[in-house]
Amino acid sequence: MTGIAEGSTKHFRCTIADGIATVALDRPERKNPLTFESYAELRDWFRALRYEDAIKAVVFTSNGGNFSSGGDVHDIIGPLLSKDMKGLLEFTRMTGDLVKAMIGCGKPIVAAVDGVCVGAGAIVAMASDIRIATADARTAFLFTRVGLAGCDMGACAILPRIIGQSRAAELLYTGRAMSAEEGERWGFYSRIVEPEALEAEADAIARRIAAGPTFGHMMTKTMLNQEWNMSLEQAIEAEAQAQAICMQTKDFKRAYDAFVAKQKPVFGGD
């Protein structure tokens, strides 16, 4: 048992239906900041998700018109000023562990971004697999604006891969907000949707993913993240091995049987 169940989380909202977990930070009156507790619980939740076969995709959505305002100024930034180097490193490693848990959870994550999406909130969107937004989305990696470096929670490794080195450098140096239009044009967002359609669009993407071969999606996510560190020759070989493993699944045979019968395949995830 992993402990993942609807209503079991304390520091963020979670609902589960039809193989899709929908999560959101739940302090809309403060634009959904992260706290020590929500960081840790999200990290543990995504770690456990890897072993939860019943959940096939995740939607990380906005709440009250905003995605997240990042680390809470009073609950996080203030207390950090009194920590020693050991305590500070424990915190920064914990926040980085959230990104590693999201990348390693084995399930595709769709971020549905509305309004404010800054600091660690922007990192959560960045660490998701697919991102959609409303025209009101404002995304900022504002770490330099609070006197820190732009290299936080993997930003210098991941963001350039998504939008390019020069654009990422501009955002990380200046801390300025990236508009939704820029985000779509640069490839950070897949599409811009109307605010009233945001959750439905994200859910539709997640449902399409959930209806597919779960093991195959896990392998796709793994390869998307690992192949950045491989040469082309290594990547082609890794994909050959990954695909050979997938060919041993029942879903591969289900797809073949459905094709022969001129039917749509119904995947079982094994």
matplotlib code that plots the C-alpha trace (Angstrom):
import matplotlib.pyplot as plt

x = [0.0, 1.4, -1.1, -2.2, -5.9, -8.4, -8.6, -5.5, -3.3, -3.0, -1.2, -2.5, -5.8, -6.0, -8.9, -8.7, -11.1, -10.8, -7.0, -6.3, -5.0, -5.8, -3.7, -3.6, -2.1, -4.9, -4.3, -6.0, -6.4, -2.6, -2.2, -1.2, 2.3, 4.4, 5.4, 7.9, 5.1, 3.6, 7.0, 7.7, 4.2, 4.3, 7.8, 6.6, 3.4, 5.2, 7.7, 4.8, 3.1, 5.7, 4.3, 0.6, -0.6, -4.2, -3.1, -2.1, -1.7, -1.6, -3.1, -1.4, -3.9, -4.5, -6.8, -8.7, -7.3, -3.6, -1.1, 1.4, 3.2, 6.2, 7.8, 5.8, 7.6, 6.6, 6.5, 9.7, 11.9, 11.8, 12.7, 15.5, 17.4, 18.0, 19.2, 22.9, 24.5, 23.5, 19.9, 19.9, 21.3, 18.7, 16.0, 17.4, 18.0, 14.4, 13.0, 15.2, 13.9, 10.4, 11.6, 13.4, 10.3, 8.1, 10.5, 10.9, 7.2, 6.7, 3.4, 2.9, 2.1, 0.0, 0.3, -2.7, -1.5, -3.6, -2.6, 0.5, 3.1, 6.3, 9.4, 9.0, 5.5, 7.2, 9.6, 6.7, 5.2, 8.6, 9.1, 5.7, 5.6, 3.0, 2.0, -1.1, -2.1, -4.6, -3.8, -3.6, -0.7, 2.4, 5.4, 8.6, 11.7, 12.2, 15.0, 17.4, 14.8, 15.1, 18.9, 19.5, 20.9, 18.7, 20.0, 17.2, 15.6, 17.2, 16.2, 19.5, 19.4, 15.8, 14.6, 17.1, 16.0, 12.5, 12.9, 16.5, 19.6, 19.4, 15.7, 16.2, 19.2, 17.2, 14.4, 16.8, 19.0, 16.2, 13.5, 10.9, 7.6, 7.1, 3.7, 1.5, 2.0, 5.7, 5.5, 3.5, 5.7, 8.8, 7.5, 7.1, 3.3, 1.7, -1.3, -3.3, -6.9, -9.8, -9.8, -13.2, -11.8, -8.4, -9.2, -11.4, -8.6, -6.0, -8.3, -8.9, -5.1, -4.7, -7.6, -6.1, -2.8, -4.6, -6.3, -2.9, -0.3, 0.7, 4.0, 4.8, 4.2, 6.4, 9.1, 8.6, 8.9, 12.0, 13.7, 12.7, 14.5, 17.5, 18.4, 19.7, 22.7, 23.4, 25.1, 23.0, 24.4, 23.6, 20.1, 19.3, 20.6, 18.7, 15.5, 16.1, 16.3, 13.3, 11.1, 12.1, 11.0, 7.7, 7.2, 6.9, 3.9, 0.3, -0.6, 1.5, -0.4, -3.7, -2.9, -2.1, -5.3, -7.4, -5.8, -6.5, -10.1, -10.4, -11.2, -9.8, -7.4, -8.3, -5.0, -4.7, -1.4, 0.6]
y = [0.0, 3.4, 5.5, 7.4, 8.0, 10.8, 13.0, 11.6, 14.7, 17.4, 20.2, 20.1, 19.1, 15.8, 14.0, 10.7, 9.6, 7.2, 6.7, 10.4, 12.2, 15.9, 17.9, 21.6, 23.8, 24.9, 28.4, 30.4, 33.5, 33.8, 32.6, 29.1, 29.5, 26.4, 25.8, 23.4, 21.0, 21.1, 20.7, 17.6, 16.1, 16.7, 15.1, 12.0, 11.8, 11.8, 9.3, 6.9, 7.5, 5.4, 2.3, 3.2, 1.3, 2.6, 6.2, 6.6, 10.4, 13.5, 16.9, 19.6, 22.4, 26.0, 27.0, 30.3, 31.8, 31.2, 28.3, 29.1, 32.1, 30.0, 29.7, 31.4, 34.6, 34.3, 30.5, 29.8, 32.8, 34.3, 31.1, 30.4, 33.5, 31.9, 28.5, 27.5, 26.1, 22.5, 23.5, 25.6, 22.7, 20.3, 22.7, 23.2, 19.4, 18.8, 21.2, 19.6, 16.2, 17.3, 17.9, 14.5, 12.8, 14.4, 13.3, 9.8, 9.1, 7.2, 9.0, 11.8, 15.1, 17.8, 21.3, 23.6, 27.1, 30.2, 33.5, 33.6, 30.9, 32.1, 30.9, 27.3, 27.3, 28.0, 25.1, 22.7, 23.7, 23.3, 19.8, 18.7, 16.8, 18.9, 22.5, 24.4, 27.9, 30.6, 34.0, 35.4, 33.1, 34.9, 32.7, 34.0, 32.3, 35.2, 33.8, 36.7, 39.2, 37.8, 38.0, 34.4, 32.6, 31.5, 27.9, 26.5, 23.1, 22.2, 25.3, 25.8, 22.2, 21.9, 25.3, 25.7, 22.4, 23.6, 27.2, 27.5, 28.7, 32.5, 32.7, 30.7, 32.9, 36.1, 34.8, 33.4, 36.5, 39.1, 37.2, 38.9, 37.3, 35.3, 36.0, 33.2, 34.2, 34.1, 30.8, 29.2, 30.7, 29.5, 26.0, 26.2, 25.9, 23.5, 25.8, 28.6, 28.0, 30.0, 30.1, 28.3, 25.5, 25.1, 22.1, 20.4, 20.7, 19.4, 16.5, 15.6, 15.4, 13.2, 11.0, 10.4, 9.5, 7.3, 5.4, 4.5, 1.8, 2.7, 0.8, 2.4, 5.8, 5.1, 4.1, 7.2, 9.5, 7.7, 8.0, 11.7, 12.5, 10.2, 10.7, 14.3, 12.7, 10.2, 10.4, 9.7, 6.2, 5.6, 6.9, 4.8, 1.7, 2.6, 3.0, -0.3, -2.0, -0.1, -0.9, -4.6, -4.6, -3.0, -5.7, -8.2, -6.5, -7.7, -4.2, -4.8, -8.0, -6.3, -3.6, -6.2, -8.3, -5.1, -4.1, -7.6, -7.4, -3.8, -2.6, 0.1, -1.4, -1.3, -1.3, -2.9, -1.3, -4.6]
z = [0.0, -1.0, 1.0, -2.1, -1.8, -2.4, 0.6, 2.3, 1.7, 4.3, 2.6, -1.0, -2.6, -4.4, -6.2, -8.0, -10.7, -13.7, -13.2, -13.1, -10.0, -9.9, -7.5, -6.6, -3.9, -1.6, -0.3, -2.9, -0.7, -0.9, -4.5, -3.4, -1.9, -1.0, 2.6, 4.2, 4.8, 1.3, -0.3, 1.7, 1.3, -2.5, -2.7, -0.7, -2.8, -6.1, -4.8, -3.8, -7.1, -8.9, -7.2, -7.6, -10.7, -10.4, -11.2, -14.9, -15.2, -13.1, -13.6, -11.5, -11.7, -10.6, -7.7, -7.4, -10.6, -9.7, -10.0, -7.3, -5.9, -4.9, -1.5, 1.2, 2.3, 5.9, 6.3, 4.4, 3.5, 7.0, 8.8, 6.3, 7.5, 10.9, 9.6, 9.4, 6.3, 7.2, 7.6, 4.4, 2.4, 3.9, 2.6, -0.9, -1.3, -0.2, -2.8, -5.5, -4.4, -5.3, -8.9, -8.9, -7.5, -10.3, -13.0, -11.5, -10.7, -13.9, -14.7, -17.2, -15.5, -17.1, -15.6, -16.0, -15.3, -14.7, -13.2, -11.0, -11.6, -10.1, -8.1, -7.0, -8.7, -12.0, -11.3, -10.6, -14.0, -15.6, -14.1, -15.6, -18.9, -20.6, -19.8, -20.9, -19.8, -19.9, -21.4, -17.9, -16.9, -15.8, -15.2, -13.5, -12.2, -9.8, -7.6, -8.4, -7.3, -3.8, -3.9, -4.9, -8.0, -10.9, -10.5, -8.3, -8.3, -11.7, -13.5, -15.3, -16.5, -17.5, -18.6, -21.5, -22.8, -23.1, -24.4, -25.4, -23.6, -24.4, -23.5, -20.3, -19.4, -19.8, -17.5, -14.9, -14.8, -14.8, -12.9, -15.3, -16.0, -19.2, -20.7, -21.8, -25.4, -25.0, -23.2, -26.0, -28.8, -27.0, -26.4, -22.6, -23.1, -25.5, -26.0, -24.5, -23.6, -22.1, -18.3, -18.1, -20.3, -18.5, -16.3, -18.9, -21.5, -19.0, -18.0, -21.7, -22.2, -19.1, -20.1, -23.5, -21.9, -19.3, -22.1, -23.6, -22.7, -19.1, -19.2, -22.5, -21.2, -18.2, -20.6, -22.8, -19.7, -18.6, -22.0, -22.4, -19.2, -19.5, -23.1, -22.5, -20.9, -23.8, -27.1, -30.1, -30.4, -26.7, -27.1, -30.1, -28.2, -25.1, -27.1, -28.8, -25.4, -24.1, -27.1, -26.9, -23.2, -24.2, -26.9, -24.1, -22.6, -23.0, -24.2, -27.3, -28.1, -27.3, -29.9, -32.5, -31.8, -32.0, -35.3, -36.7, -35.5, -36.8, -33.3, -31.1, -28.6, -24.9, -22.9, -19.5, -18.4, -18.3]

ax = plt.figure().add_subplot(projection="3d")
ax.plot(x, y, z, "-o")
ax.set_aspect("equal")
plt.show()
